[in-house]
C-alpha cells in the first residue's frame, strides 16, 4: 500500500514537471514599449526645386544637404499610438542647385521649425518589435532662399530599432506653403534616434502566457501542499529534534559567553579599583617636572599597564588658574609630555596611552581667577589624571 502511494506521488510529480517544462518563461519578446520619449539627430536633405513629383530623385541638381548632422527632434509617444514632436533643421542651398524652379547663383541658407502629430502604424498592422512605421501631420515655419513661409506638413516614415533604446529613423515629408509666392518642397531625413523614459506592457501573447504560468503555479502550489501533508509529521519531528539541539547549543554558548563576560567584568573591576586607588599626579607650582611622589604613583600605573596589556588609558594634565589661559595651556601640555615620557621610559607602549591637555579649563574646586585660595587648594588643580578608555579582553 505504501509502495503504491509512493509510486503515485512520483507519477504526479513527473506529470507536473513535464507541463512546467513545456511552458517557457516570459521574455523580452512578450512585452512591448507603449510610451516613451524619443530624441533624434540626423542628416537633413531638402528638395526645394519646385518640381514636386516630377524629378524626385534628381539628386545632383535638386537635393541640398550638409556633410554633418543638421536636424534634431524631440518627441513624446503615447500608448494609443499618437506622438507629438518638435523638430528643427538647418542646411545650405548650394550655388547652381535648382530652387523654386530656378538655378540659384549664390549659396543660400535653409532653416525650419516644425511641430508634428504622428501615428504608429503598428497599432493597425500589429506589433513587429524592430520595425516601427508611422504617418503624421503638422505645421511648420521655413526660412529658405530669403523667403519665409508657414507650411502644412505630411510625413511618412519608419524607425527600425536595434535595441529598446537605439534605432534608425528614415522619413520623407511634403511641406505645402501657406504663401502662394513660395513653392512647396520635400524634406528627407536619415538619422539616429534614442528612446528614453520607456514604459512597457505585456503583449496579448505575453498576457496569455502569464495567465497560463499563473494557473500552473496554482497547480504546483496545490501539488506541493499535498506532498507537504504526506511529509508533515516526519518534518515536524525533524524540526523538533533540530530545535532542541539548537537550543541546547545556544544555551551552552550563552553560558560560555556569560562566564567570559563575568571574568572580564571582574578583571575590569579589579583594574578600576587599582587605578582609583592611585593618587593624582600633582606638580609643583609653575613646574612641569615630575616630583618624587608623582613618579612613585606613575610606577604603580606602569605595573598595572604591564600586567594588563589589553588596557588603554587616558592621561589628562591640568593646571591651577594662576597665570594666563594661554600660558596654562602650554604648561599643561608640558606636564602631559613629562608624564607620558616617564611612562614610555618605563617600557609602556605609546599606543596604550591617550594624552589630553586642558590647561585651567577643568578646575576641581572654586579656585578660579576671581577667587583667592590657599596653596593647598591650588595644588589640587595641578595634576595629571588617569582614566580607563578601553579594555579589550
N, C-alpha and C positions, 0 to 999 in steps of 0.2 A: 504493500500500500504506500509506504514511504517512498519507495523507488518510483512508483507511478507519479506521485506528486512532484518529485524532483525532475523527472523527465518532462512533465507538463510545464513546469516553470522554465526549463531550458528552451522548450519549443516556443513559448510565448515571448521570451527574451529575444530569441533569434528572429522571430516574426517582426517585432517592433524595430529591431536593429536594421533589418533589411528595408523596411519602409523608410526609416530615417536616412539610410544611405542613398535612397533614390531621390531625395529632395535636396538640391544644392542650397547653400546658404545665400542670403541676399548679397548682391554685389553692386558695384557702381552702375552697372547696366540696368539695374532695377529702379534707379531713381533718375530724375531729370531736373534740370535747372528751371525754375518757374519765374524767378525775378533776379535782377542784378543791375549793377551799373556797368557801363562799358566805356572805356577811354580808347580813342583811336588816333593813330598818327600815320600818315602815308603820303603817297605821291598823287598829285592833282593834275589832271590833263584836261585842257579846255579846247573845245571845238566851237569857236565863235565866228565861223566863216559866213554864216547866214544861209548856207546851202541846205540846212536841216538834214533831211534823209537822203539827199541826192549823192553826197560824197562822204558817207560816214567814216570810211577808212582811208581818207586821203591824208595820211599821217604827215607826209613831207610838207604839204602846203597849208594844212588846216589845224594840226594839233600843236598845242603850246604847253610846255611843261618845263619844270626846273630839274636839275640833276640831283636834287636833295629833297627830302620830305617837306611838303609845303601845305599840309592840311591837317587840322586837328579837330577832334569831335569828342563830345561827352554826352552820354545819354542814360536815361533810366528806363528799364524794360520791366513790364509788369506781368503778372500771372495770366491775365486774359489775352496776352499776345501783343498788346499795344506797347509802343515805346515812344518816348519823346527825346529829341536830340537837339543840341546846339552845335553848329559847325562853322568854322572859319577856314578860308582857303586863300592862298596867295600864289600868283605866278607872274610870268612876264611874257607878253606877246613879242615874238622876235621879228626883227626887221625883215620884210619880204613875205611874211606869212599873210594868208588871206583872212581878213577880219571884216565883218559887216559887208561881205561881197567885194571887198577891195584889198589889194595888196598894200600893207602899211609900209611907210618909208622910214619909220623910226621904231625903236623898241618902246613898248608901252606896258604899263603895269596893270595887273588884274587883282582885284580884291573883292571877296564876297563874304557875307554873313547870312547864315540860313538857320531856320528852325524847321523841324520836321516831325511829323507823326507817322510812325511806321507800324506795320502789322506782320507778325511772324506767321508765314505760310505753313509752318509745321502744325499749327492749330487746325489746318484744313486737311493736309495730306498725311498727318501723323508724325510723331517724333522720329527723327532719324539720328539724333545724337550728335554726329560730327558735322552734318550738313544743315545749314540754317538759312533758307531763302526768305526774302521779305519784299514787301512793296511799301511805298509811302507817298505822302503828300505833304507839302509845306509851303512856307512863304520865305522870301529872302530879299536881300539887298545886294546889288552888284555895282561896283565902280570899275569900269574897264574901257580902255581906249578913249579916256577922257569923257566918258558918258556914264552917268549914274542912272540906275533903274531899279524899280521894285519888280520882283519876279514871283510867279506861281510855279511851284516845282513838283515834278513827279519823279519817283525813283524806283528802280528795280535792281535788286542785288542779292547777294548771298554771303554768308560767312561760313567758313569751314574751320572747325575747332581741332587743334592739336592736343589740347588738354582742357580742363574745366576753365582755365584762366586765359590761355593764349590762343589766338586764332588769326585768320587772314580774312580781310573784308574786301570784296570786289563789287562795285556797283556803278551804274550809269544813271545820270539824272538829266531830264529835259527841263529847261528853265525858260518859261514864257514871260516875256516882258509886259508890264502894265503900260509901258510907254510905247506908242506906235513908232516913234522915231528911233528906237533901239531894237536891234534884232534879238531873236531868241537864240539860245545856244545850248550845247550839250557839255556835260561835265562827267568825265570818267575818273574813277578812284581805285587805286590799289594800295592797301595799307595793312598795318598790323593793329590788332585790337587786343585790349587787355580787359578781362572781366573781373569785377571785384564786388564785395558785399553780396555774395551769392546766397540764394535761398533755394533749397531743393525739396522736392516731394517725390514720393514713390509713383512710378508709372502704374497703369492699370494692371499690367502683368506682375509688377512688383507687389501691388496690394493683394493680388490673388495668391502670390507665393507666400506673403507674410501671413495671410489668413490660414493657409494650409500649414505653415510652420507652427502657428499658434495652436491650431487644432491638434497637431501631432504632439506638441508639448503637453497639452492637457492629457492626451492618451498616455504619454510617457509618465506623467505625474500619477495617474491612476494605476498604471502598471507598477511603478516604483512603490506606491503605497501598499499594494498587495504583497510585493516582495518584502517590504518592511514589516508587515504584520507577521509573516512566517518567521522572520528572524528576530522579532521584538524581544521575546523572552530571553533568548541567548544573549542578545546585545545588551540588555539591561543588566544581566548577570556579570558580563564582562566589564561594563561601565562601573558597576558597584565595586567589583574587585579592584579595578584600576583606581577608583576614587579613594577606597580605603588605603591602598598602598601609597597613593599620592599624599593623602592627609597625614599618614604616618611619617613619610619623608619630610613633609613640610614642618611637622611638629619637631622632628629631630633637628632639622636645620635651624629652626627658630630657637630651640634650646641652646644650640651651639652659639648662635649669634647673641643670645641673651647672656650667656656666660662670658663671651668676649667683651660685650658692652659693659658688663658688671666689672670685669677685670680692668678694662680701660678706665672706667669712671673711678674705680678705687685708686688706680695708679695716679690718675689726674688729681684726685682729691689730695693724695699724699704729696704730690709735687706742689700743688697750690698752697697747701699748708706750709711746706718748707719755704716757699718763696715769700708767703705772707709773714713768716717768722723773721725774715731778714729785715734789718733796719734800713731806713732810707740812706742812700749815699749822699752825705752832706759835704758841702765845700766851705772853705773859709771865705770871708768877705773879699770880694773883688779878685777872686782866685779861681783858676780852672784846674789847679793841681790837686791830685788825689792825696788826701791825708792818710795817715796810718790806719785809722779806724775804717775809713771808706774802702781801703784796699782789703782789709780783713773781710768786710761784707761781700766784696766782689769775688774774693776767693771762694767763699761759700757758694756763690752763684755759679762759679766755674765748676765746682764739684757737682752741683745739681745738673748743669748742662751736659757735662761729660758722662754722667750716669744715665742721662736721658737724651740720646742723640736725636730723637724724633721731635724734640721740643724747639719751638721758635718763640723768642721773647722780644718785647719792645722795650727799649731803653729811652726814656724821655728825660731831658735835662731842663732845669728851671733856674731862675734867679729870684732874688728879692726885688722890691720895687725901687730901690735906691739907684739913681743914675737914669740916663735917658733910655727910652724903649729900644732905640737902635743899638746902643751900647750893650744893653742887657741881652738883646737877641744874639749879638755876636758872642758875648760871654757864655751864653747857654750852649751855643754851637761848639765853642772851645771845650766846655765841660763834657759835652756829649762825645767829642773826639777823644778826650782823655780817657773817658770811661770805656769806650769801645776799643781803644788802642790797648788799654790794660788787659781787657778780656782776650784780645787777639794774641797778646804776648804770652798769655797763659793757655794757649792751644784751643781757644774757642773759635770755631769757624765763623767767618763773617756772614755766611748765608743763614746762620741761626739767629742773627741779630737784626733788628729793625730799629733805626735810630730816628728820634724826632727832637727838635729843639724848640721850646716855646717862649724863651725869654721870661718876661714877667707876666705873661698872659694868664697863667693858672696858679694864682696865689692860694695857699692853703688856709689863710686867715685874713683878718681885716687890714693887714699892713700894706695899704696901697700908698700912692703918692700924697694923699691928703690926710693920712693917719700916722701919728707918731707912735712908734713901737719900740720895745726893748730889743737888744741884740739877740736874745734867745728866740724871740718871736720871728725876727728876720731870718735867723738861721734855719727855721723850719722850711722856708721857701727856697733856700739854696740847696737843691737836691737833684739827684737823678733817681727816677722811679723805674721799677721793673714790673712788667705785666705780661702774662702768657697770651700770645697771639694765636698760636696753632699747636695742636698736639696730635700728631699722626702716629697711630699705633696699630 
